[in-house]
Amino acid sequence: MKYFWLFVFMLLSFYCIPQPDISGEWRGVITQNEGGFRSEYKFEMYFVQKGKQLTGRSYVYFDK
């Protein structure tokens, strides 16, 4: 029963507490262990957040 109330609290907090807006451009590097095609890839993610709806696109590339 204790876990039930914890679950209910977590569920309600997700819907009641405003979430931070992560809209914008995010960039980084993805690494891979030896044996793959490349050891490092660059990636970009573009997000648009409107309320609780999050949409966007992403790109992964190497070299140019």
PDB file of N, CA, C and O in Angstrom:
ATOM      1  N   MET A   1       0.828  -1.193   0.000  1.00  0.00           N
ATOM      2  CA  MET A   1       0.000   0.000   0.000  1.00  0.00           C
ATOM      3  C   MET A   1       0.872   1.256   0.000  1.00  0.00           C
ATOM      4  O   MET A   1       0.511   2.271  -0.596  1.00  0.00           O
ATOM      5  N   LYS A   2       2.017   1.181   0.669  1.00  0.00           N
ATOM      6  CA  LYS A   2       2.931   2.315   0.726  1.00  0.00           C
ATOM      7  C   LYS A   2       3.409   2.681  -0.683  1.00  0.00           C
ATOM      8  O   LYS A   2       3.505   3.862  -1.017  1.00  0.00           O
ATOM      9  N   TYR A   3       3.706   1.687  -1.498  1.00  0.00           N
ATOM     10  CA  TYR A   3       4.189   1.934  -2.853  1.00  0.00           C
ATOM     11  C   TYR A   3       3.083   2.487  -3.747  1.00  0.00           C
ATOM     12  O   TYR A   3       3.357   3.251  -4.673  1.00  0.00           O
ATOM     13  N   PHE A   4       1.862   2.113  -3.482  1.00  0.00           N
ATOM     14  CA  PHE A   4       0.733   2.642  -4.242  1.00  0.00           C
ATOM     15  C   PHE A   4       0.656   4.157  -4.085  1.00  0.00           C
ATOM     16  O   PHE A   4       0.511   4.873  -5.076  1.00  0.00           O
ATOM     17  N   TRP A   5       0.753   4.655  -2.854  1.00  0.00           N
ATOM     18  CA  TRP A   5       0.662   6.089  -2.610  1.00  0.00           C
ATOM     19  C   TRP A   5       1.870   6.822  -3.184  1.00  0.00           C
ATOM     20  O   TRP A   5       1.747   7.958  -3.642  1.00  0.00           O
ATOM     21  N   LEU A   6       3.030   6.184  -3.161  1.00  0.00           N
ATOM     22  CA  LEU A   6       4.205   6.772  -3.775  1.00  0.00           C
ATOM     23  C   LEU A   6       4.002   6.915  -5.284  1.00  0.00           C
ATOM     24  O   LEU A   6       4.338   7.944  -5.872  1.00  0.00           O
ATOM     25  N   PHE A   7       3.453   5.879  -5.896  1.00  0.00           N
ATOM     26  CA  PHE A   7       3.166   5.914  -7.327  1.00  0.00           C
ATOM     27  C   PHE A   7       2.151   7.013  -7.657  1.00  0.00           C
ATOM     28  O   PHE A   7       2.332   7.752  -8.625  1.00  0.00           O
ATOM     29  N   VAL A   8       1.106   7.120  -6.872  1.00  0.00           N
ATOM     30  CA  VAL A   8       0.078   8.144  -7.086  1.00  0.00           C
ATOM     31  C   VAL A   8       0.696   9.532  -6.959  1.00  0.00           C
ATOM     32  O   VAL A   8       0.420  10.406  -7.781  1.00  0.00           O
ATOM     33  N   PHE A   9       1.521   9.747  -5.947  1.00  0.00           N
ATOM     34  CA  PHE A   9       2.181  11.035  -5.760  1.00  0.00           C
ATOM     35  C   PHE A   9       3.061  11.380  -6.958  1.00  0.00           C
ATOM     36  O   PHE A   9       3.022  12.509  -7.447  1.00  0.00           O
ATOM     37  N   MET A  10       3.847  10.427  -7.432  1.00  0.00           N
ATOM     38  CA  MET A  10       4.729  10.666  -8.568  1.00  0.00           C
ATOM     39  C   MET A  10       3.928  10.970  -9.825  1.00  0.00           C
ATOM     40  O   MET A  10       4.297  11.851 -10.601  1.00  0.00           O
ATOM     41  N   LEU A  11       2.844  10.250 -10.025  1.00  0.00           N
ATOM     42  CA  LEU A  11       2.002  10.463 -11.195  1.00  0.00           C
ATOM     43  C   LEU A  11       1.372  11.851 -11.160  1.00  0.00           C
ATOM     44  O   LEU A  11       1.365  12.552 -12.172  1.00  0.00           O
ATOM     45  N   LEU A  12       0.846  12.250 -10.012  1.00  0.00           N
ATOM     46  CA  LEU A  12       0.228  13.567  -9.892  1.00  0.00           C
ATOM     47  C   LEU A  12       1.257  14.684 -10.033  1.00  0.00           C
ATOM     48  O   LEU A  12       0.969  15.720 -10.630  1.00  0.00           O
ATOM     49  N   SER A  13       2.444  14.482  -9.492  1.00  0.00           N
ATOM     50  CA  SER A  13       3.459  15.527  -9.584  1.00  0.00           C
ATOM     51  C   SER A  13       3.899  15.737 -11.029  1.00  0.00           C
ATOM     52  O   SER A  13       4.253  16.852 -11.414  1.00  0.00           O
ATOM     53  N   PHE A  14       3.879  14.677 -11.826  1.00  0.00           N
ATOM     54  CA  PHE A  14       4.242  14.810 -13.231  1.00  0.00           C
ATOM     55  C   PHE A  14       3.246  15.700 -13.969  1.00  0.00           C
ATOM     56  O   PHE A  14       3.642  16.493 -14.823  1.00  0.00           O
ATOM     57  N   TYR A  15       1.969  15.577 -13.649  1.00  0.00           N
ATOM     58  CA  TYR A  15       0.936  16.343 -14.344  1.00  0.00           C
ATOM     59  C   TYR A  15       0.656  17.701 -13.705  1.00  0.00           C
ATOM     60  O   TYR A  15       0.111  18.577 -14.377  1.00  0.00           O
ATOM     61  N   CYS A  16       0.999  17.909 -12.464  1.00  0.00           N
ATOM     62  CA  CYS A  16       0.652  19.142 -11.764  1.00  0.00           C
ATOM     63  C   CYS A  16       1.800  20.146 -11.675  1.00  0.00           C
ATOM     64  O   CYS A  16       1.563  21.354 -11.654  1.00  0.00           O
ATOM     65  N   ILE A  17       3.020  19.667 -11.625  1.00  0.00           N
ATOM     66  CA  ILE A  17       4.175  20.556 -11.482  1.00  0.00           C
ATOM     67  C   ILE A  17       4.647  20.958 -12.871  1.00  0.00           C
ATOM     68  O   ILE A  17       4.881  20.092 -13.714  1.00  0.00           O
ATOM     69  N   PRO A  18       4.791  22.256 -13.125  1.00  0.00           N
ATOM     70  CA  PRO A  18       5.255  22.697 -14.443  1.00  0.00           C
ATOM     71  C   PRO A  18       6.623  22.111 -14.777  1.00  0.00           C
ATOM     72  O   PRO A  18       7.525  22.092 -13.940  1.00  0.00           O
ATOM     73  N   GLN A  19       6.761  21.637 -16.001  1.00  0.00           N
ATOM     74  CA  GLN A  19       8.021  21.064 -16.454  1.00  0.00           C
ATOM     75  C   GLN A  19       8.865  22.164 -17.085  1.00  0.00           C
ATOM     76  O   GLN A  19       8.313  23.090 -17.681  1.00  0.00           O
ATOM     77  N   PRO A  20      10.190  22.087 -16.970  1.00  0.00           N
ATOM     78  CA  PRO A  20      11.041  23.102 -17.586  1.00  0.00           C
ATOM     79  C   PRO A  20      10.935  23.045 -19.106  1.00  0.00           C
ATOM     80  O   PRO A  20      10.771  21.970 -19.683  1.00  0.00           O
ATOM     81  N   ASP A  21      11.029  24.180 -19.738  1.00  0.00           N
ATOM     82  CA  ASP A  21      10.972  24.266 -21.196  1.00  0.00           C
ATOM     83  C   ASP A  21      12.354  23.951 -21.754  1.00  0.00           C
ATOM     84  O   ASP A  21      13.323  24.643 -21.444  1.00  0.00           O
ATOM     85  N   ILE A  22      12.446  22.910 -22.577  1.00  0.00           N
ATOM     86  CA  ILE A  22      13.749  22.526 -23.141  1.00  0.00           C
ATOM     87  C   ILE A  22      13.837  22.875 -24.623  1.00  0.00           C
ATOM     88  O   ILE A  22      14.669  22.323 -25.342  1.00  0.00           O
ATOM     89  N   SER A  23      12.982  23.791 -25.084  1.00  0.00           N
ATOM     90  CA  SER A  23      13.023  24.220 -26.482  1.00  0.00           C
ATOM     91  C   SER A  23      14.399  24.755 -26.823  1.00  0.00           C
ATOM     92  O   SER A  23      15.065  25.381 -25.998  1.00  0.00           O
ATOM     93  N   GLY A  24      14.814  24.494 -28.061  1.00  0.00           N
ATOM     94  CA  GLY A  24      16.080  25.047 -28.517  1.00  0.00           C
ATOM     95  C   GLY A  24      16.920  24.037 -29.261  1.00  0.00           C
ATOM     96  O   GLY A  24      16.455  22.959 -29.631  1.00  0.00           O
ATOM     97  N   GLU A  25      18.158  24.407 -29.469  1.00  0.00           N
ATOM     98  CA  GLU A  25      19.111  23.585 -30.204  1.00  0.00           C
ATOM     99  C   GLU A  25      20.091  22.958 -29.224  1.00  0.00           C
ATOM    100  O   GLU A  25      20.702  23.652 -28.412  1.00  0.00           O
ATOM    101  N   TRP A  26      20.236  21.639 -29.307  1.00  0.00           N
ATOM    102  CA  TRP A  26      21.142  20.903 -28.432  1.00  0.00           C
ATOM    103  C   TRP A  26      22.144  20.172 -29.315  1.00  0.00           C
ATOM    104  O   TRP A  26      21.765  19.558 -30.312  1.00  0.00           O
ATOM    105  N   ARG A  27      23.422  20.237 -28.951  1.00  0.00           N
ATOM    106  CA  ARG A  27      24.480  19.583 -29.728  1.00  0.00           C
ATOM    107  C   ARG A  27      25.352  18.749 -28.812  1.00  0.00           C
ATOM    108  O   ARG A  27      25.493  19.043 -27.625  1.00  0.00           O
ATOM    109  N   GLY A  28      25.934  17.707 -29.379  1.00  0.00           N
ATOM    110  CA  GLY A  28      26.810  16.869 -28.581  1.00  0.00           C
ATOM    111  C   GLY A  28      27.561  15.869 -29.433  1.00  0.00           C
ATOM    112  O   GLY A  28      27.593  15.970 -30.660  1.00  0.00           O
ATOM    113  N   VAL A  29      28.161  14.904 -28.766  1.00  0.00           N
ATOM    114  CA  VAL A  29      28.959  13.879 -29.431  1.00  0.00           C
ATOM    115  C   VAL A  29      28.514  12.512 -28.900  1.00  0.00           C
ATOM    116  O   VAL A  29      28.350  12.318 -27.696  1.00  0.00           O
ATOM    117  N   ILE A  30      28.326  11.580 -29.821  1.00  0.00           N
ATOM    118  CA  ILE A  30      28.028  10.190 -29.458  1.00  0.00           C
ATOM    119  C   ILE A  30      29.297   9.395 -29.683  1.00  0.00           C
ATOM    120  O   ILE A  30      29.917   9.497 -30.742  1.00  0.00           O
ATOM    121  N   THR A  31      29.688   8.604 -28.700  1.00  0.00           N
ATOM    122  CA  THR A  31      30.885   7.772 -28.856  1.00  0.00           C
ATOM    123  C   THR A  31      30.485   6.307 -28.949  1.00  0.00           C
ATOM    124  O   THR A  31      29.413   5.905 -28.495  1.00  0.00           O
ATOM    125  N   GLN A  32      31.371   5.522 -29.548  1.00  0.00           N
ATOM    126  CA  GLN A  32      31.112   4.104 -29.760  1.00  0.00           C
ATOM    127  C   GLN A  32      32.390   3.332 -29.492  1.00  0.00           C
ATOM    128  O   GLN A  32      33.482   3.816 -29.787  1.00  0.00           O
ATOM    129  N   ASN A  33      32.263   2.142 -28.937  1.00  0.00           N
ATOM    130  CA  ASN A  33      33.426   1.296 -28.681  1.00  0.00           C
ATOM    131  C   ASN A  33      34.083   0.867 -29.983  1.00  0.00           C
ATOM    132  O   ASN A  33      33.508   1.011 -31.062  1.00  0.00           O
ATOM    133  N   GLU A  34      35.282   0.343 -29.870  1.00  0.00           N
ATOM    134  CA  GLU A  34      35.998  -0.144 -31.044  1.00  0.00           C
ATOM    135  C   GLU A  34      35.187  -1.210 -31.756  1.00  0.00           C
ATOM    136  O   GLU A  34      34.429  -1.953 -31.131  1.00  0.00           O
ATOM    137  N   GLY A  35      35.355  -1.279 -33.091  1.00  0.00           N
ATOM    138  CA  GLY A  35      34.659  -2.283 -33.880  1.00  0.00           C
ATOM    139  C   GLY A  35      33.491  -1.717 -34.661  1.00  0.00           C
ATOM    140  O   GLY A  35      32.963  -2.385 -35.550  1.00  0.00           O
ATOM    141  N   GLY A  36      33.085  -0.518 -34.352  1.00  0.00           N
ATOM    142  CA  GLY A  36      32.000   0.119 -35.090  1.00  0.00           C
ATOM    143  C   GLY A  36      32.526   0.832 -36.325  1.00  0.00           C
ATOM    144  O   GLY A  36      33.728   0.818 -36.591  1.00  0.00           O
ATOM    145  N   PHE A  37      31.642   1.445 -37.066  1.00  0.00           N
ATOM    146  CA  PHE A  37      32.026   2.176 -38.273  1.00  0.00           C
ATOM    147  C   PHE A  37      32.904   3.375 -37.925  1.00  0.00           C
ATOM    148  O   PHE A  37      33.921   3.613 -38.577  1.00  0.00           O
ATOM    149  N   ARG A  38      32.512   4.127 -36.900  1.00  0.00           N
ATOM    150  CA  ARG A  38      33.255   5.293 -36.434  1.00  0.00           C
ATOM    151  C   ARG A  38      33.314   5.257 -34.911  1.00  0.00           C
ATOM    152  O   ARG A  38      32.460   4.642 -34.273  1.00  0.00           O
ATOM    153  N   SER A  39      34.296   5.900 -34.335  1.00  0.00           N
ATOM    154  CA  SER A  39      34.369   5.946 -32.870  1.00  0.00           C
ATOM    155  C   SER A  39      33.608   7.152 -32.309  1.00  0.00           C
ATOM    156  O   SER A  39      33.306   7.206 -31.117  1.00  0.00           O
ATOM    157  N   GLU A  40      33.301   8.124 -33.191  1.00  0.00           N
ATOM    158  CA  GLU A  40      32.667   9.343 -32.713  1.00  0.00           C
ATOM    159  C   GLU A  40      31.751   9.923 -33.787  1.00  0.00           C
ATOM    160  O   GLU A  40      32.117   9.992 -34.960  1.00  0.00           O
ATOM    161  N   TYR A  41      30.569  10.335 -33.376  1.00  0.00           N
ATOM    162  CA  TYR A  41      29.592  10.976 -34.257  1.00  0.00           C
ATOM    163  C   TYR A  41      29.130  12.273 -33.606  1.00  0.00           C
ATOM    164  O   TYR A  41      28.980  12.333 -32.386  1.00  0.00           O
ATOM    165  N   LYS A  42      28.908  13.293 -34.393  1.00  0.00           N
ATOM    166  CA  LYS A  42      28.321  14.526 -33.879  1.00  0.00           C
ATOM    167  C   LYS A  42      26.805  14.419 -34.049  1.00  0.00           C
ATOM    168  O   LYS A  42      26.322  13.789 -34.989  1.00  0.00           O
ATOM    169  N   PHE A  43      26.064  15.037 -33.137  1.00  0.00           N
ATOM    170  CA  PHE A  43      24.618  15.039 -33.303  1.00  0.00           C
ATOM    171  C   PHE A  43      24.043  16.380 -32.903  1.00  0.00           C
ATOM    172  O   PHE A  43      24.626  17.116 -32.106  1.00  0.00           O
ATOM    173  N   GLU A  44      22.887  16.684 -33.469  1.00  0.00           N
ATOM    174  CA  GLU A  44      22.147  17.903 -33.168  1.00  0.00           C
ATOM    175  C   GLU A  44      20.695  17.524 -32.949  1.00  0.00           C
ATOM    176  O   GLU A  44      20.154  16.666 -33.646  1.00  0.00           O
ATOM    177  N   MET A  45      20.075  18.163 -31.987  1.00  0.00           N
ATOM    178  CA  MET A  45      18.645  17.965 -31.735  1.00  0.00           C
ATOM    179  C   MET A  45      17.997  19.335 -31.628  1.00  0.00           C
ATOM    180  O   MET A  45      18.540  20.243 -30.998  1.00  0.00           O
ATOM    181  N   TYR A  46      16.849  19.475 -32.241  1.00  0.00           N
ATOM    182  CA  TYR A  46      16.078  20.714 -32.209  1.00  0.00           C
ATOM    183  C   TYR A  46      14.722  20.406 -31.601  1.00  0.00           C
ATOM    184  O   TYR A  46      13.988  19.565 -32.121  1.00  0.00           O
ATOM    185  N   PHE A  47      14.380  21.074 -30.510  1.00  0.00           N
ATOM    186  CA  PHE A  47      13.128  20.830 -29.806  1.00  0.00           C
ATOM    187  C   PHE A  47      12.247  22.073 -29.792  1.00  0.00           C
ATOM    188  O   PHE A  47      12.738  23.199 -29.712  1.00  0.00           O
ATOM    189  N   VAL A  48      10.939  21.850 -29.870  1.00  0.00           N
ATOM    190  CA  VAL A  48       9.938  22.889 -29.667  1.00  0.00           C
ATOM    191  C   VAL A  48       8.953  22.337 -28.651  1.00  0.00           C
ATOM    192  O   VAL A  48       8.319  21.310 -28.893  1.00  0.00           O
ATOM    193  N   GLN A  49       8.823  23.003 -27.531  1.00  0.00           N
ATOM    194  CA  GLN A  49       7.926  22.552 -26.477  1.00  0.00           C
ATOM    195  C   GLN A  49       6.793  23.559 -26.323  1.00  0.00           C
ATOM    196  O   GLN A  49       7.021  24.754 -26.133  1.00  0.00           O
ATOM    197  N   LYS A  50       5.567  23.050 -26.410  1.00  0.00           N
ATOM    198  CA  LYS A  50       4.368  23.858 -26.195  1.00  0.00           C
ATOM    199  C   LYS A  50       3.553  23.167 -25.121  1.00  0.00           C
ATOM    200  O   LYS A  50       2.850  22.193 -25.393  1.00  0.00           O
ATOM    201  N   GLY A  51       3.646  23.669 -23.905  1.00  0.00           N
ATOM    202  CA  GLY A  51       2.990  23.007 -22.778  1.00  0.00           C
ATOM    203  C   GLY A  51       3.657  21.671 -22.524  1.00  0.00           C
ATOM    204  O   GLY A  51       4.864  21.606 -22.286  1.00  0.00           O
ATOM    205  N   LYS A  52       2.868  20.601 -22.574  1.00  0.00           N
ATOM    206  CA  LYS A  52       3.409  19.258 -22.347  1.00  0.00           C
ATOM    207  C   LYS A  52       3.743  18.533 -23.645  1.00  0.00           C
ATOM    208  O   LYS A  52       4.184  17.384 -23.620  1.00  0.00           O
ATOM    209  N   GLN A  53       3.534  19.202 -24.784  1.00  0.00           N
ATOM    210  CA  GLN A  53       3.828  18.590 -26.077  1.00  0.00           C
ATOM    211  C   GLN A  53       5.244  18.945 -26.500  1.00  0.00           C
ATOM    212  O   GLN A  53       5.630  20.113 -26.474  1.00  0.00           O
ATOM    213  N   LEU A  54       6.014  17.945 -26.888  1.00  0.00           N
ATOM    214  CA  LEU A  54       7.398  18.139 -27.306  1.00  0.00           C
ATOM    215  C   LEU A  54       7.570  17.543 -28.693  1.00  0.00           C
ATOM    216  O   LEU A  54       7.305  16.360 -28.903  1.00  0.00           O
ATOM    217  N   THR A  55       8.016  18.366 -29.642  1.00  0.00           N
ATOM    218  CA  THR A  55       8.301  17.889 -30.994  1.00  0.00           C
ATOM    219  C   THR A  55       9.703  18.329 -31.360  1.00  0.00           C
ATOM    220  O   THR A  55      10.290  19.190 -30.705  1.00  0.00           O
ATOM    221  N   GLY A  56      10.237  17.727 -32.416  1.00  0.00           N
ATOM    222  CA  GLY A  56      11.569  18.124 -32.837  1.00  0.00           C
ATOM    223  C   GLY A  56      12.134  17.216 -33.895  1.00  0.00           C
ATOM    224  O   GLY A  56      11.449  16.352 -34.442  1.00  0.00           O
ATOM    225  N   ARG A  57      13.404  17.433 -34.170  1.00  0.00           N
ATOM    226  CA  ARG A  57      14.115  16.611 -35.145  1.00  0.00           C
ATOM    227  C   ARG A  57      15.557  16.454 -34.680  1.00  0.00           C
ATOM    228  O   ARG A  57      16.043  17.224 -33.852  1.00  0.00           O
ATOM    229  N   SER A  58      16.232  15.446 -35.225  1.00  0.00           N
ATOM    230  CA  SER A  58      17.622  15.222 -34.838  1.00  0.00           C
ATOM    231  C   SER A  58      18.439  14.817 -36.051  1.00  0.00           C
ATOM    232  O   SER A  58      17.915  14.290 -37.032  1.00  0.00           O
ATOM    233  N   TYR A  59      19.738  15.077 -35.959  1.00  0.00           N
ATOM    234  CA  TYR A  59      20.684  14.737 -37.013  1.00  0.00           C
ATOM    235  C   TYR A  59      21.917  14.110 -36.368  1.00  0.00           C
ATOM    236  O   TYR A  59      22.375  14.535 -35.308  1.00  0.00           O
ATOM    237  N   VAL A  60      22.434  13.090 -37.039  1.00  0.00           N
ATOM    238  CA  VAL A  60      23.705  12.477 -36.633  1.00  0.00           C
ATOM    239  C   VAL A  60      24.594  12.496 -37.856  1.00  0.00           C
ATOM    240  O   VAL A  60      24.169  12.112 -38.946  1.00  0.00           O
ATOM    241  N   TYR A  61      25.833  12.943 -37.680  1.00  0.00           N
ATOM    242  CA  TYR A  61      26.721  13.021 -38.825  1.00  0.00           C
ATOM    243  C   TYR A  61      28.184  12.904 -38.379  1.00  0.00           C
ATOM    244  O   TYR A  61      28.500  12.987 -37.192  1.00  0.00           O
ATOM    245  N   PHE A  62      29.056  12.711 -39.358  1.00  0.00           N
ATOM    246  CA  PHE A  62      30.492  12.726 -39.122  1.00  0.00           C
ATOM    247  C   PHE A  62      31.147  13.471 -40.282  1.00  0.00           C
ATOM    248  O   PHE A  62      30.568  13.600 -41.361  1.00  0.00           O
ATOM    249  N   ASP A  63      32.331  13.947 -40.049  1.00  0.00           N
ATOM    250  CA  ASP A  63      33.034  14.805 -41.025  1.00  0.00           C
ATOM    251  C   ASP A  63      32.137  15.988 -41.396  1.00  0.00           C
ATOM    252  O   ASP A  63      31.743  16.756 -40.519  1.00  0.00           O
ATOM    253  N   LYS A  64      31.812  16.143 -42.665  1.00  0.00           N
ATOM    254  CA  LYS A  64      30.972  17.250 -43.090  1.00  0.00           C
ATOM    255  C   LYS A  64      29.573  16.741 -43.327  1.00  0.00           C
ATOM    256  O   LYS A  64      28.688  17.514 -43.697  1.00  0.00           O
TER     257      LYS A  64
END
